[in-house]
Amino acid sequence: MKSLSPLLATLALVTLTFGLAASGAAQAANAEIAKQLAPTGKLRVAVLMLSYFANEDGAELKGWSPELGIELARRIAVPHELVRIHNPADMIEAFRAGKVDVAFIGITKDRAAVFDFGPVVIGLRTTFLVPAASPIRSIPDVDRPGVRIVVPARSAQGEHLEKIITKAALIRVPVETPQPAVDMLIAGQADVFSHVVPMLARAQQGLPGSRILPGSYYDVPIAIGYPKGRSEAVVEFCRDSSPT
């Protein structure tokens, strides 16, 4: 899968087919799509409040995720509302309760059971962080008997690790902050921390001498999510939006 930096993810909007067509028939079709994607009259964009998705800047949200949502609302000609979501589990509940209309989030089985996904817009590299004294030097070194891997609970990378790890043990921690994983590494309760590279870089600040293993074992696919039950026109509208 092709990976894009968060900045390039925003620039990829140039190639998205969310744009409004010029003909009267096409405009009517787009109006219907806007009605289905934003049934309240405004597009409620769920923004996952993790540092590599979005950040608070005073009263505003900054980052590639809210920017994509705002641009989508503009292109379907409706106002937008950014809804702060603090962990992936809350994202699922927000869709179940009908509180949000779209989101940009990693694809997992439990999320796909609740809402549908369109095209992947960015791939986030995932690898491991190890303490300074660790003998582990590469990604293949991780899957060995006795190695304890800390991974965010209910995450796309955790779901992938379940498929590829055969010898090491997985330990799940909350996704919102890397601190629990860092604490476990310091206390000797875990050997490596798995996350996307931006979060590992943040965790590295609290673990002097630690190393981020080179490469990536998985590019987490971040895609547009929208409620199930939308018409085929909406589904095609989202599927045709791939920047790749």
N, C-alpha and C positions, 0 to 999 in steps of 0.2 A: 504494500500500500504506500502511496506517495505521501510523504510527510511535509507539512507546511509549518513555518514558524507562526506564532500568534499574529505578528504583523502581516505576514503574507496571507494569513487566513482572512483578514479584513480586506486586503487588496483582491482576494479571490472573488469578492462580491461582483467585481466587474464582469466576471464570466458566468455568474449565476443567471438563470433565466427567470428570476423573480420580477423582471422588468415588465411594465405594462405595455401591451401591444397597442398599435395605433388604430386598427379598424374598429368600427362600431360593434361588430359581433364579438371581437376579441375583448373589447372593453367591458361588454356585458358579461362575458365569461369570467373575466378577472374580478368583476364586482361580486359575482356569485362565490368565487374562491375566497375573496376578502370576507364575505359574510360568513362563510363556513370556518375560516381560520380565526376570525375575530367576531364571534357571535354577539358579544356585548357591545360591539361598535368600536372597541379599541383592542389592540393586540397585547395581551398580557404575556410578557416574556419572562419566563423563569430563569433567573441568573444564579448559577451555583457560586456561592461565596467562598471559593477557594482562590488563593492568590494567583494561580496561573490561569484563572478564568476571568476574575474581576477584582477590583479593589475600590474601597471607599475613597472619594476625594471630596471632602466636605460633605455636602448633601447629595453629591452626584456619584454615580458608578462609572468607573473607567475600566477599559480593558476590551479585548477582542470579542468576548461573549456578549456584553450589552451592546457593543457597536453593531454586531451582526443582527441582533434583534431589532434595534432602532432602524437599521437600514431596511430590514424586511418590512417593517410597518410602513415606512415611507414608500416603499415600492408597491405595496398593495393599497396605498392611499388611506390609511387609518391612523389614528393616534396610537401611541404606545404607552404601556405601563411596565416598568421593570419591577419584578417581584423577587425579592431576596430569598434564596433558598440556602440553608446553611449546611445541609448534608444530603447525599443522594437518596436516603430513605425518605426525607421530607419531600423530595422531588416527586417520588412515586405517589405519595399521599396527596400532593397538590393536584396532580393529574386525576387521581381517583375522585377527588372532591370537586373537580371542575373549576378550580381556582386559577389555572393557567392555561394558555393556548399553545405555546411553543417553548422549546428549550433547546439548548445546545449542550450535549452531555455524552459521555462514553456509552457505547452500546453494551448492554449485559442482558442475560436471559430474564432476570426478574423485572428489569425496566421494560423490555420488549413485550412482556406479558401484560403490561398495563397501558403502554402507549406505543405508537408506531414510530419508525425511524425513516427518514429520508436519506439523502446522500451524505457521505462522510465529507466534512469540510476541513478537517485537520487531523493529523496523526501525532500524538504526543509520545516521544521516546521514553521507554521504561528500562531501568537497569537497577543496580544495587549499590547501596552505601555500606562500606565496611569500616570498622575501627582501625586506627593506625597500626596496631599490632597484629591485625588479622593476616593469616597466611594466604587468604583467598585473593587471587590476583586477576581472575577473569570470570566472565559469566559462566562458562562450563564448570568452573571449580565449585560453584554454589551447590549444585545438586549432588550432595554426598551425605552418607549416613552421619547423623549427629549434628548436622548444620540446621540451625533454627532461623527461619526466615520470617521477619515481621512484615506484614502486608496490610494495607487498609481493608477494613471489612466491607463487603458488598461492593467491591470495586471491579472494574474491567480487568485490571492487571491481576487481581486475586483470582478471578474466574479463569484467566488464562494460565496462571501458575498451577491451578488444580489439574490442568490437562497435561502439563509438561514436566512437573516435578514428580519424581518417582522415589527418591531416597531421602531428601531433606524434609523437615517438618515445617508446616505453615502455622504462624501465630497471627491472629487477626486483631487489629486495634482500630480505634475510631479514625475516620478519614480526615476530620476537620483540621488537625494540627499534627506535625511530625513529632511533637514533644514526647508522647508516650513511647514511641519507637526509640527515640534517642535515649530516654531514661532506661529502657530495657537493654540497649547496647552498652551503656555505661555500667549498669549493674551486672553485666555478664549473663543476663537472662535471654539474650538473643545474639545471633552472630552477624546477620545482615539485615538491611532494611530495603525493601523493594517499594519503589514509587516512580512516578514520572520524574524526569530530570529536574524540572524547576523546583519541585518539592524536596528532592534530595539535596539540591544546592542550598535550600533554606535550612534543612536539617544539619547540613555539614557545619554551619556556623556554630552550632552548639556542641560539636564533637571535634575538638582540635586534632589535626593530623589525619582525620578520616579521609577515605578515598571513594570517589564515585567510579565504579568499574566502567571501562570504556565499552562502547557499543550499545546495543539495545536488544533485549530478548523479545520485545513486543512493542509495536506502535499502537497505543490506545486509540481506537477509532472514535472520534468525536463527530456526532451527526445531529441534524435537526430532528427533534422529537415532536410529535403532535398527537392529539387524542385519536383513539380508534373510532371507527364508524364514520370517518369522513368519506365523501364521495370519491369515485374513481378520478374525477377531474382534479381534486385536491391532491390525491396520492400521486398522480402523474406530474402535477405542478411541482411537488417536492422532489420526486425522483429525478426529474429533468434538470434539477438545480446543481448537479455535481460539477465542481470546478476542475475535475480531472479529465 
